[in-house]
Amino acid sequence: MNDIIPALKMAGIRVKYDNDDTSRPGWKFAEYEKKGVPVRIALGARDLENNSVEIARRDTKEKQAYPLAELTNTVIDLLAKIQQNLFNRSIQYRNEHITKADSWDEFVQLLDTKAGFISAHWDGTPETEEKIKELTKATIRCIPLDNPLEEGKCILTGKSSAQRVLFARAY
């Protein structure tokens, strides 16, 4: 234990060593999962005899034994994989919850029936934005930075628009 914590800290990894004997392991595991700890390392007497540790990933709930000698590199690698996995899942979730609307009726129907963002054309005027908010309680959430330019007609006014914006209701 004396070598593990300093080695992880030297690699820039924040470490919390929980040697509390009054709580059961399952309770401790649940507590750290609630706190959002991405990697949990369990090290018992049998693990030390086998020169291995059990590592649990929070993102996939996988548990696996790893050699103790490679612990620092393993944790660094796992943290990078977890970060990438969470990023990919969030991008996928975001993309699955954006729906295009090309008419006012479709826009209103989507607001009432589907959660997420609505990608629709807007003529770019504050007056139109305010009128859409007044009629539907939906507001522009953002104009995506990587938004492709796409000629179209504003869903409310029919005026020309160069790109879509994302609308949503606040709850």
N, C-alpha and C positions, 0 to 999 in steps of 0.2 A: 504494500500500500504506500510505503514511503517513497517508492520510485514512480508510481503511477500518476499520482496527482501532480507533482512538479513537472513531469514529462508532458502531460496534457496542457498544463498552464503555459509551459514554455512554447508550445505550439499555438498559443493564442486561443485556447479553448477554455471557456468558463466552466468551472467544476464545483459541484456541491457534493461533498462527501457526507452521507447520512449514516452515521453509526449508532443511531438510536435503537436500543434494544427493547424499548417498551412498546413499540408498535409492530404489528404483523407486516410481513413483506407485501401482501396483497393490498393492504390499506395504504402503505407507502407508495406502491406503484401507482395506485389510483390518484393519490394526492399530486404526484409529480406529473402525471398525465394531464390532470386538470390545470396545472400551472403552465403547461405547454412545453415541457422539457422534451426536446426532439429525440434524444438518445439516452437510454437508461442502461447502465452497466451494472450487472449483478455479479458479485464475486463472493463466493462462499469457500468453505474449507475444501470441499471436493474439487471446486474449480482450481484452487491453488495447487492441489496435488497434481492435477492434469495440465497445469500451466495454460489454462484457458479462462475465458470470461464469457458470460452470456450477455449479449447486447440486444436490446429491444428497440425497434424503430417505432416512433409514434405515428408516422404517416401511413405505414402499411401494417402495423401491428405484428410484424415479423419478429421472431426471436431466433437468434442463431449463436452458436458457440464460435469464438475466434481465438487464435493463439494469443496468449498474453504478450509475447515478445513483439507482436505487430500491432498492439493496441492503438498507439498514437496515430499511425498511418491509417489504420482501419477507421477510426473515429473521424479523422479529417476527410477521408473518402466518403464515408456515410453521410456526414453533414452536407457535403457538396451534392450528393445524390438526392438527399431529402429536400434540399433547397430547390433543385431543378424539378423534382417531382411535384412539389407544392406549387411552383410557378406554372408548370405545364397544366396542372389540374385547374388552377384559377383562370388561366387563359381559355381553356376549353369550356369551363363553366360560363365565363363571360360571353364567349361566342355563341354558346347554345341558348343564351337568354337575351339575344338581340334579334328582334323581328323587324323586317322591313314593312313599311306601310306606304302605299302610293296614292291613297285617297283619304279624304276626311272621314268618310264612313268606316273605312278599314281601320284608320287610326283610333277612332272612338271605340270601335268594337274590340280592338286589341287591348286598349286601356282597361276595358271592363272585364275581359276574359282571360288575359294572359299576364303573368308576372314578368318582370324584367324591363329591358329597355326597348324603345321603339325607334328605329332608324327611319327618319322621314326628312323630306325636303322642307326648308324654311326660307322665306325670302330675305332674311337678314335684318329685318326691322324690329326695333323694340316694341312697336305697336302691335305687330302680329304676334310676337312672343307673349305679350301681355294678354291679348285676346284669347290665345290658345289656353293660357293659364286660367283665365276667367271662365271659359266654357268647359274645361275638362279637369282643372286642377293639376294638369301636367306641366312640367317646366323642362327647359333644356338643361340637361345634366352636363353635357360637354360636347365640344367639337373635337373628335379624335385627332391626334397629331398625325397619324398615318392615314387619315381619311382620304380615299381616292376622290379626285374631282369628278363629278358626275352631273351632267346637266339634267335638270328636272324642273318640276313645277311645285311651288309651295302647296302643302296639303290644305291650307286654309284659304289663301288668297288667289292661288293659281299663277302668281307672278313667277318669273324665272328664278332658279336657284342653281348655284354652282356645286353644291355638295349637300350631303345629308348630315343631320345632327342627331344626337341621342336625346330622346325625351323619356321622362318617367314621372310617376306620381310619388310624392313623399307620403310615408305613412307614419 
